[in-house]
Amino acid sequence: MRSILSPFLYIRRNPAKALPVAMVVMLAVMLVYSVVTLVRSVNTTIFTLYGYNRYVAGLTPRNVLSVDPDEIKRVRKLEGLGILTETHNYTVQVKTIFGKMFFPLFGVNAEVRKELMKRCEVRLKEGRLPEEGKPEAVVSLEIVRNLGLKLGDIIAKPDSEDNYAPAPVKLVGILEGNVWLGFISKQFVDDNSPFIFVGYMVFAKEGYPQDKLDYALNRVVDKGKARVWVFTSLVREAQTSLSNLYLILNIVIGTIMIAIAFVCALLSNIYFTQRLPEIATLAAIGYTRQQLLVRAVGETLYLCTIGWAMGMIGSLAFLKLIYIVLLEPKGLVLSLFEFPSLYFTVPLPITIGVVAWFTLSYRLKRLDPVSIIERRA
């Protein structure tokens, strides 16, 4: 007798009638997960483009071409300081999902370039490193894809609006690693662009945490004379600048959840109506309304769970396809599995279950099994 109240019984016997609820949930989960993941790729892109900031801090002057010497003296006194070196850079613009963003070509000497590559675990994949004083550059493979380049192409030139350099800069090498980097000859930038500001790279000494040095750097530098570039500030600025975008996203997702919950509750009620003779018979032979309610809601939650699992599998497959076919060839960033995206999908089956509980509870309170059986007869 216990199997009669099993939420799996009707689904096993009538899969074609139960499938629409699971399909609606699956499509809703795919929609929510895919939208949230694509929006959060903005964060992923920023942290990937400027991931080198985890391993080195930056100093840039304000309203002048070089950092005030007094500020440099303060920085040199910091306990965890390892390397403090000048950097004279050019920039290129890379295409992201939400528009173009600047990416630096660091103009540093060979020793600093080697140190940064070591800390970021980046190595030379193809070609060679730039020679000192020559208009040559080396960048990460993803940037090469993004800009549609190959070895020997020009990465920056005088007549380019996005990627300017006073002389054509040739791509002579491609880097490989989890961190994106780009390098150019410092001597070349010094000789050809004396009016581009000179910044500083600040490395922590071996064994000293970079984030601890970043914190000390923020405390000692006068923000009116120099700007400090550290990873924690990058995270904070990204979260602040994207807060309104995420607010709109939350509203959209909330609207989707409410709409889908009512659609699924409506489907549950339709199936409930189609099964009134069966439910009335069970009520007439002694099953309580509470037992019948638990059974009906259990069926809905079971279908929601199946739909949620199918939706997650479908979402990952769909996003993987988008990444391989559309994004990866262009050097665009997309993280397929995001916990925040997963969290956004969890309320879907819960909301559907709650709405189904209230609507089915109302229907069962008004249920008159005797009259239903008499009409059936």
Secondary structure as the mmCIF struct_conf table of DSSP 4:
data_model
#
loop_
_struct_conf.conf_type_id
_struct_conf.id
_struct_conf.beg_label_comp_id
_struct_conf.beg_label_asym_id
_struct_conf.beg_label_seq_id
_struct_conf.end_label_comp_id
_struct_conf.end_label_asym_id
_struct_conf.end_label_seq_id
HELX_RH_3T_P HELX_RH_3T_P1 ARG A 2 LEU A 5
TURN_TY1_P TURN_TY1_P1 PRO A 7 PHE A 8
HELX_RH_AL_P HELX_RH_AL_P1 LEU A 9 ARG A 13
HELX_RH_AL_P HELX_RH_AL_P2 PRO A 15 LEU A 49
TURN_TY1_P TURN_TY1_P2 TYR A 50 TYR A 50
HELX_RH_3T_P HELX_RH_3T_P2 GLY A 51 ARG A 54
TURN_TY1_P TURN_TY1_P3 TYR A 55 TYR A 55
STRN STRN1 ALA A 57 PRO A 61
BEND BEND1 ARG A 62 LEU A 65
STRN STRN2 SER A 66 SER A 66
HELX_RH_AL_P HELX_RH_AL_P3 PRO A 69 ARG A 76
TURN_TY1_P TURN_TY1_P4 LYS A 77 LYS A 77
TURN_TY1_P TURN_TY1_P5 GLU A 79 GLY A 80
STRN STRN3 LEU A 81 THR A 87
STRN STRN4 TYR A 90 THR A 96
TURN_TY1_P TURN_TY1_P6 ILE A 97 PHE A 98
STRN STRN5 GLY A 99 VAL A 108
HELX_RH_AL_P HELX_RH_AL_P4 ALA A 110 ARG A 119
TURN_TY1_P TURN_TY1_P7 CYS A 120 GLU A 121
STRN STRN6 ARG A 123 GLY A 127
HELX_LH_PP_P HELX_LH_PP_P1 LEU A 129 GLU A 131
TURN_TY1_P TURN_TY1_P8 GLU A 132 GLY A 133
BEND BEND2 LYS A 134 PRO A 135
STRN STRN7 GLU A 136 SER A 140
HELX_RH_AL_P HELX_RH_AL_P5 LEU A 141 LEU A 147
TURN_TY1_P TURN_TY1_P9 GLY A 148 GLY A 148
TURN_TY1_P TURN_TY1_P10 LEU A 151 GLY A 152
BEND BEND3 ASP A 153 ASP A 153
STRN STRN8 ILE A 154 ALA A 156
STRN STRN9 LYS A 157 LYS A 157
TURN_TY1_P TURN_TY1_P11 PRO A 158 ASP A 159
BEND BEND4 GLU A 161 ASN A 163
STRN STRN10 TYR A 164 TYR A 164
BEND BEND5 PRO A 166 ALA A 167
STRN STRN11 VAL A 169 GLU A 176
BEND BEND6 GLY A 177 VAL A 179
STRN STRN12 GLY A 182 SER A 185
HELX_RH_AL_P HELX_RH_AL_P6 LYS A 186 ASN A 192
TURN_TY1_P TURN_TY1_P12 PRO A 194 PHE A 195
BEND BEND7 ILE A 196 ILE A 196
STRN STRN13 VAL A 198 VAL A 198
STRN STRN14 GLY A 199 ALA A 204
HELX_LH_PP_P HELX_LH_PP_P2 LYS A 205 LYS A 205
TURN_TY1_P TURN_TY1_P13 GLU A 206 GLY A 207
BEND BEND8 TYR A 208 TYR A 208
HELX_RH_AL_P HELX_RH_AL_P7 GLN A 210 VAL A 220
BEND BEND9 VAL A 221 VAL A 221
TURN_TY1_P TURN_TY1_P14 LYS A 223 LYS A 225
STRN STRN15 ALA A 226 TRP A 229
HELX_RH_AL_P HELX_RH_AL_P8 PHE A 231 SER A 241
TURN_TY1_P TURN_TY1_P15 LEU A 242 LEU A 242
HELX_RH_AL_P HELX_RH_AL_P9 SER A 243 GLN A 274
TURN_TY1_P TURN_TY1_P16 ARG A 275 ARG A 275
HELX_RH_AL_P HELX_RH_AL_P10 LEU A 276 ALA A 284
TURN_TY1_P TURN_TY1_P17 ILE A 285 GLY A 286
HELX_RH_AL_P HELX_RH_AL_P11 ARG A 289 ILE A 322
HELX_RH_PI_P HELX_RH_PI_P1 TYR A 323 LEU A 327
HELX_RH_3T_P HELX_RH_3T_P3 GLU A 328 LYS A 330
TURN_TY1_P TURN_TY1_P18 GLY A 331 GLY A 331
BEND BEND10 LEU A 336 LEU A 336
HELX_RH_AL_P HELX_RH_AL_P12 PHE A 339 THR A 345
TURN_TY1_P TURN_TY1_P19 VAL A 346 VAL A 346
HELX_RH_AL_P HELX_RH_AL_P13 PRO A 347 LYS A 365
TURN_TY1_P TURN_TY1_P20 ARG A 366 ARG A 366
HELX_RH_AL_P HELX_RH_AL_P14 PRO A 369 ARG A 376
#
